[in-house]
Amino acid sequence: MSETAGLLSATALGAFRLNGQFMQVAEGLARPSGLTAAWWQVLGAVVREPLPVSGIARVMGMTRQGVQRIADLLVERGLAEYRPNPAHRRAKLVQPTPLGREAMAKIVPGHQEFADRLVDELGLDGALECLAALQRLSAALDRLEPPQEH
């Protein structure tokens, strides 16, 4: 394996591990509120403004089908609702209900406590460097065409 191929593999494996670690943290933070990490992720995407399922998928890096399944569950449980979309008749907007906002608010104290511990561990400059590196990597991947089947 070439050096660049090895670097890509190590970076991808690191990102997969990091995703798993963040999902584990998110599950722990969301559990007391009655949410799962995935439900929190979808509600978090629409807490400031309602979005269609495709918009949530784009913002969160999820599949449209996966978001649709979660949005339907959230609506079924009264945590979110579908609203008319003036820009597109068939693509309804997803927005949290008061019950959904209440569940999200229950996460805030644990989220703050964990954020403080993580920044204490990394140092503020280290946390900012991590964020900048992730943003650079994500932007570079956005600029590249995905590999084509051979």
C-alpha positions in Angstrom: 0.0 0.0 0.0 1.3 3.4 -0.9 1.9 6.1 1.7 -1.1 8.1 0.5 -3.4 5.1 0.5 -2.3 4.2 4.0 -2.9 7.7 5.1 -6.4 7.7 3.7 -7.1 4.3 5.3 -5.8 5.5 8.7 -7.8 8.7 8.5 -11.0 6.9 7.5 -10.5 4.3 10.4 -9.9 7.2 12.8 -13.1 8.9 11.6 -15.1 5.7 11.9 -13.8 5.2 15.5 -14.5 8.9 16.3 -18.0 8.6 15.0 -18.6 5.5 17.2 -17.2 7.4 20.2 -19.4 10.4 19.6 -22.4 8.2 19.1 -21.7 6.5 22.4 -21.4 9.8 24.2 -24.6 11.1 22.4 -26.5 7.9 23.5 -25.5 8.5 27.1 -26.5 12.2 27.0 -29.8 11.6 25.2 -31.0 8.6 27.3 -32.2 10.5 30.3 -34.4 12.6 28.1 -36.1 9.6 26.5 -34.3 10.2 23.1 -31.8 8.1 21.2 -28.7 9.7 19.7 -30.3 9.4 16.2 -33.5 11.1 17.4 -31.5 13.9 19.1 -29.5 14.3 15.8 -32.7 14.8 13.7 -34.4 17.1 16.3 -31.1 19.0 16.6 -31.1 19.7 12.9 -34.5 21.4 13.1 -34.4 23.1 16.5 -33.6 26.5 15.0 -35.7 26.2 11.8 -37.9 23.5 10.2 -36.3 21.6 7.3 -37.5 19.0 4.9 -36.2 15.4 5.3 -33.7 15.9 2.5 -32.4 19.1 4.2 -31.9 17.2 7.5 -30.1 14.4 5.7 -27.8 16.9 3.9 -26.9 18.8 7.1 -26.4 15.7 9.2 -24.7 13.5 6.7 -27.4 10.9 6.9 -29.4 9.1 4.2 -32.7 10.5 3.3 -34.4 7.2 4.0 -32.8 7.0 7.5 -34.0 10.5 8.3 -37.5 9.8 7.0 -37.7 6.7 9.2 -36.6 8.7 12.3 -38.8 11.7 11.5 -41.8 9.4 11.2 -41.0 7.9 14.6 -40.6 11.3 16.2 -43.9 12.4 14.8 -45.6 9.2 15.9 -44.3 9.8 19.5 -45.3 13.5 19.5 -41.8 14.8 19.5 -42.0 16.4 16.1 -44.6 17.4 13.5 -44.8 17.8 9.8 -45.7 21.3 8.6 -46.6 22.5 5.1 -43.6 23.6 3.1 -44.3 26.8 1.0 -41.4 26.0 -1.2 -42.4 22.4 -2.0 -45.9 21.0 -1.7 -44.9 17.3 -1.2 -41.7 17.8 0.9 -43.2 18.7 4.3 -41.1 20.5 6.9 -40.1 18.7 10.1 -40.2 20.7 13.3 -40.0 19.8 17.0 -43.1 20.0 19.1 -43.1 21.5 22.6 -42.6 17.9 23.9 -39.6 17.5 21.6 -38.1 20.8 22.7 -38.6 19.8 26.3 -36.8 16.5 25.7 -33.9 18.4 24.0 -33.7 20.9 26.9 -33.2 17.9 29.3 -29.9 17.1 27.5 -28.4 20.6 28.0 -26.9 20.2 31.5 -25.2 16.8 30.7 -24.0 18.2 27.3 -22.5 21.3 29.0 -20.8 19.1 31.7 -19.3 16.8 29.1 -18.2 19.7 26.9 -16.4 21.3 29.8 -14.6 18.0 30.6 -13.6 17.5 27.0 -12.2 21.0 26.7 -10.4 20.6 30.0 -8.8 17.4 28.6 -7.8 19.0 25.3 -7.3 22.6 26.3 -9.2 25.3 24.6 -6.5 25.7 21.9 -6.4 21.9 21.3 -10.2 21.7 21.0 -10.2 24.6 18.5 -7.4 22.8 16.5 -9.5 19.6 16.4 -12.5 21.5 15.1 -10.5 23.3 12.5 -8.9 20.0 11.3 -12.3 18.3 11.0 -13.7 21.3 9.1 -10.8 21.3 6.7 -11.1 17.5 6.1 -14.8 17.8 5.6 -14.5 20.7 3.2 -11.8 18.8 1.2 -14.0 15.8 0.9 -16.9 18.0 -0.2 -14.7 19.4 -3.1 -13.7 15.9 -4.3 -15.8 13.7 -6.6 -16.6 10.4 -4.9 -14.7 7.4 -6.4 -16.4 5.8 -9.4 -16.8 2.0 -9.8 -14.2 0.4 -12.0 
